[in-house]
Amino acid sequence: MLPTDAVPSRRPRLVLVAGDVIANTMAGPGLRFVKIAEQLSAVADVTIALGHEGSNAAALADMPFDAREYASHEELVALMVGADIVYGQMVDENAVRQAVQSGTRFIFDLYNAVPAEAIGSEKIGGFDTQPEMDNVYSQVLSFFRLCMRAGSYFVTSNERQRDFWIGFMLAAKGVMPSSLDGRAATDIVGLLPFGLEDEDPVQASHGIRGKRGIGDDDFVVLWAGGIWDWFDAETPIRAVAALRERRPNVHLVFYGTTHPNALIGRPASVGRAAALARDLGVLDVGVHFIEGWVPASERADYLRDADIAVCAHKDSLETRYAFRTRILDHFWSSLPSVVTEGDWFAEYIAENELGEVVRYGDVEQTATAIERLMSSDVRDQTIGHVQAIRDSWKWSATTRELVEIVANWEERLPVRDLRPIEEAITASHRRIGPLLRLRYRLSHTWVGKIYRRARGR
């Protein structure tokens, strides 16, 4: 921990390498980096580096930090080497190595468990065939192993993810007996979940009501985000189609069908969801898809038109370590939630009575949960519970721990040196590799069988 009398010698120069498109229209990852940059500007001289196609530095003109666009590896390296601290998520591997060698300290944002998220995706790195998917996935793992060794500090979203990344770090030799230095897990991996705007949402115009045949008296269930591979849009669609037979004023609205990052675009899962709604006879009648992507600055127009929000996912490996950032928009706009069991937020919502938690793929239970929240008494009570927890999720609260770390950066961020670690790993492989290969060969011969029987006796 930082001694009480320790005072940093100066404000650090901090570069945030944006992990996604940052412009007037952006998704959660871009919005996250803008908000973190805004909070860190109180204790550091912050520059946000924009390299994704479609990013626009002019969109950040009124922010309390600088924005720089880069178009080459060399430009990125120059930005990083000139910084005391680099904050990033998926950063060019060679640039990381060069910056670490120059003395730059890294904070890696691990707010989603990318290895668990990617492994079950329909496409990885644009591929949906083997062995290409495994090859790209192996490169992803290799990158995060580098992060574990290069990072001075890490942030993630919840305790499940902290355990995930600590395990990954130990396996990657990101912490060694020589570098632990008495630190606890919380000194190495902090918590920085997605946050809420400090100001309440203000609706400038109607995004949903008065359009698509949805009136003021209709009940709007909002799916507030994209439909990615691990989500289950089909269960809410089937639930609303069934519910409309007795409650025809129920409407399910999807926004965020096409990601602003061209590398992601419009997932195939959107087409499948729309096809199901068409087959059930509710497309553009009770189930509506808003094409494109709702700009972050306009999402209040849609959130404030909703009565409740829904987020459903599949039973997958990704679910265990997921953090559904869209749930924070539910909280921001005081919307009760209907969510699927299995992830961290499902437990949090159940514990704090913020909505309804349903079983995987259970159409009947999902319809019942929506209908229960159609009761004004139940909904009003749930809204009260949501409003009671909102302050703890504001960006000023979720970033507090990181702001303290950066304010005291010289004490809290150890300088890393990749060379001794990687040399030790290489030497270890030279010593142990032949023994492991010998053991493997022996275990598959009659010698190995005799050895195992002897051990059994």
N, C-alpha and C positions, 0 to 999 in steps of 0.2 A: 504493500500500500504506500501511497505518497506521504512522506513526512509532512507534518502540519506546517513546518517552517520553510518547505521547499517552494521556491517561486521561479517560474520559467524565466529565462533571460530575455526572451522576446516572443512576439507572436510568430507562430510558424507560417511558412508559405505552404499552402495546402492545395493540391490539385485533385479534383474529383474527375475520374475518367468515366463519363456517362456510359452505361451499359445498354442503352436503347435510344431510340429517336427522341430528341427533345425539341419541341416546336410548339405551335399553338395547339396542335392535335397530338396527343401522346397517350401512351398506356401507363399502367401502374409503375413499371420500372423507371421510366423517365420522370414521372411525377415524384417518385421517391427521392431520386437524386437531387432534384431541384429543391425539395423541402429540406433535405439534409444540408445542402449547401447553404441554404438560407439560415438555418440554425447555427451552423459552424462559423458563419461569418462574424458572429459575436466575439469569437476568441481566436480567429485565424484570418490571414489574408487569403481568400478563397478564389480559385479559378476553376470553372467547370469546363472540361475539355470535351468537345463534341466531334465525333468522328463517324457516326452512323448516317447513312444516306437519308435525306429528308430532314435532318436537324437544321435549326436556324437560330444562330446566336442573337439575332434581332428580337426574338421572342422573349429574351431575358433582359432586355434593355433597362427595365425598371428595378431589377433585383439588386440587393446589396452585395453583389459579388461580380467578378468578371466572367465572361464567357468567351472561349476561344475555339474556333473550328480548326481541325487539323486534317490533312489529306494524305499524309504519308507516315510511314514508320519513323522516319527521321524526325518529323515534326513532333510526333508523340513523345519520342525519347527526349527531345530537347525540353519539352514541357515537364516531363517527369524528373529528369536529372536536375532541373532547376528548382525542384520543390524539396522541402523538408519532409513532407508527408504526402503520400499518394493514397487516395481512397478510391477503391474500385471493386468491380465484381469480376467480369470476364475481360481481362486485359491481355494485350499481346505478350506472349511468353518471353520472347527475346527482349522486349522493352523492359519487362520486369527484371530480368537478369541484369541488364545494363544499369538500371536505376539503383538496384540493390548494391551493386559493386561501387556506385558513386556515393553511397551512404544514405540514400533516400530510405525512409521508413514507410512500410506499407500497412494499411488497414484494409482488410478484405471484407466486403459485404456479402455474407452468406445467408441472406434472409430467406432464400428458398434452397431446399436440399436438391440441387441440380442433378446429382447422380441418381437419386431415387426418382426424380421427376422424369428424367430422360429415358431411363431403361425400359419403360413400358410404352413409350410414345410410338405412334404409327410411323413417324419419320424422325430420323436423327441426322442433323446436318444436311437436310434435304434428301436423304436416301431412305428408301423403304425396302431395300433389298440387302441380302447377305452376300459376302461378308462385310459390305460397306458399312452397315449400321454398327456392327461390332467394332470395326476399325475406328470409326469416328468416336464411338463411346469410349474406347480405350484412350483416345487422345484427350477426351474430356477428363477422364480419371487422372491422366498424366499431368494435365494442367493443374488440377486441384492439389495434387501431391506437391507440385512446385509452390503453390500458394501456401500450403501448410508450413513449408520450410522458409519462405520469404517473408511471411507476415509477422509484423510486430504485435498485431492485435487483430481481432476478428469480431464481427457482430452477426447475430442471427436472431430469429424471431421468437422462439419459445424454448422451454426446457427440453422438449423432445429433440428439437433440432440441435440444441447445444450438446446433448449426449451423442447425437449422430456425428457431429463434426469433431468432437473430442476423440471419438473412436477412430475416425478417419485420420485425424492428426497423429495419433499414436502409431497407427499402422504405417503412415507415410514418414515417420521419424521427423515430424515437424517439431516435436519436443523431445529433447534428449536429456539424460541425467546432467549433462554439462550445461544445459540452457534452461532447465526448469527454474532454478534460482528461487525456490520456495514459493512460487506462485500457485494459487488455487485455480481451479477451472474457470471461475468467474473473472479472474485477472487476465485470462487468455482469450476467452470467448465471452463477450458481453451480449446483452439483449437489446435489440433495436428493432422492434416490430414496425410494421407500417403504421402510420398515424392518421389523425384527423386534422382537418383545418381548425385553427383556433377560433375562427369565426363560424357562426351557424350558416347553413346553406340558404342562399337567397335566390328565389325563383324570378327570373327576368321575364319568362314567357312559358307557355305550356308546351312541353315536349311530347306529351302523350294525349292528354284529354282534349277533346275537340277535334281529334284527328283519328283516322282509321275506324270511324264509327264508335269511338269510345267516349262516353259522355260523363258528366259530372257525378252522376249517381251510380256509375259502374264501379266494380271492385277490381283494382289493378294489382296484379302480381308481377313484380319486376325481376327479371334475370339481369343483373347489373354488371355485365362483363362478357368476355369472349366465351366461346364454347370450344374448349381445348380437348385434346384426346382423352384426358382422364375424367372429364365431366360426363354427367348423365342427364342430358336434356330430355331424353325420351320419357322418363318417369313423370316429371312435371307436366309434359305435354299430354300424356295419357290421363293424368289425374284431372287436369283442367277440362279435357274433352268429356270425361265421365261426369265431372261436377256440373258442367253446363247443362246437362240433361234436366237437372232440378234447380240450378242457380244460373240462368242464362246471362246474368250480368257480370260473370267472372271473365276476366281477360288476362292472358299471360303475354308479357311483352319482353322480347329479347333485344338488348342493344349491345353493340360491339361485335358485329358479325365479321368485320374485316380489320385486321390489325394494321396500325399505321406503319409498322416495320414491314417493308416489302418482302423480306426474307420469310416472314410468317404468313402474311396475307390472309386469305379466306380459307380456314380449315375445311377439310372434307366433312367434318362432323356437323358443320352448319347446314350443308346440303342434305345430309341424312335427317337432321331434325326437321327441316322444312318439308321434306318428302313425307315423313311420318304425319305431320300436321295436315298435309294435303290428303293423305290416305284416310285420316280420321274425320275429314270434312270440316276442320276448324281453322285451316290456314286463312289468314286475313279476316277471319270472323271472330274467333275466340283466342287464337294464337297469332302473334304478330312479330315479324322480324324487321328491325330497323336497320337498313343497309348502311355500311360504312362504319365509322367509329365516332362516338360522341366526344367532342373536345372536352378536356378536363374542366375548362372554365364554364362549360355549359351543362355539365352533368346534373347540377342541382335542378335544372328545368325538368328533368326526367324523374329524378329521385323524389322530388316533392309532389309529383303527380301520382305516385304509387301509394298503395295502402299497406302492402307488405312486400318483402323480397324473398326470393328463393335461390338456393344454391345446392345443387345435387351433384354427387360424384359417384364413381364406380368403386367397387371393393378392389383396391389395387395396392401395390407396394408404395406408390406415390402418396396415397391417402395418409398413411401412417405418419409421414413427416411433412405434410403439407401445411401451408399457412395461407388461407384464402384472403388475399388482400381486399377483395371486393366486400367482404363482411364489414370492413371499416366504413365503407360508404353506407351500409345499412345503419350502422351506429350513428354516423354523422347526421343522417337525415331522420333519425329516430324511428326507423322502420323495424317492426318485428320480423324475425327471420324464420323460414322453414329450411332446415338443413339436413343433410344425410349424416348418419352416425359415422364414427371411425376416425375423424381427425381431431386435432387439438381444439378447434373452434366449436365443434359439436359438444365437447365436454364443458367448455366455457359457457356456451349459450344455455345448456341445460342447468348448470350450477347457478347461474345468475337469472334464470327465468326470462331470457331475452327472446324466446320464440319456441318453436317446436322442432324436436329432433326425431327423424323417421328412419326406418330401416332401409338398407340398400334395395333399390329397385321396387319398393313396395308402393304400388300405385294407389291402392285403397287407403293406406295409412297417410300418404301424402295428400290425397283429396280430403280426408278427414281433418288433417292438420290445417289446411287452408280454410276449410269451412269453420273450424273452431275459431280461427282468427277473424272471421267475418263478423263475429259477435262484437259489437262495439264495446261492451264491458270488458271482455277478455283482451281485446286489442288495446284499449286505453290503459289497462293495468300493465300490460307488457311494455307499452311505450314508456310508462313511468320507470320501469326497471332499466330500459335502455338508456334513458336520460340520466339515470343515477351513475352509470359507469363511463359516460362519455369523456369527462375531464381527464381521466387516467389514460386515455388513448390519444390525446392531442399531441401534435408533433413536438410541442415544447416539453411535454412529459416523456415521450418515448425516446427522444434524443438526448435527454439530460445526462445519462451516463457517458455517452460518447463525447459530448461537449466537455465534460470534466476531464476525460482522458486527453483530449486534444489541447485543452488549456494547460495541462501539465505534461506536455508531450515528452520533454527531455527525460523525465523520471519514469513515465508510464509506458513509453514505447521503446523497447530495447532494440538496439541496432543489430541487424541480422547479417550473417555472412554465409552465403550459400556454399562456398568452396569447401570448407572442412566437412560439412554435412554430406555433400555429394561425393567427396573423395572417400569418406568413411563408408558410404553405401556401396560405392564401387569396389573398395577393398574387401568389404564384407561379402559381397557376391563372389569375388575371386576365391575367398577362403572357403565359404560355405557351399557354393554352387556345386563343386565336384562331389562333395559328401552327400548332398541331397540327391544328385543324379545316381550315385552309387546305391544309396538306400532304395531309390525307386526301382532300379534294375533288380536289386536283390529281392525286393518284396514281390516281384513278379516271376520268380524262379523257384525251383524246388528248395533252394537254400532258404529263401524267405519263408516258405511254408513250414519248414522244419523249425525255423526260429520262432514263428508265431505259435506253433503247437507247444514248443518248450516254454514260452512265456505263459501260455495258458495253464500248463501244469504248475 
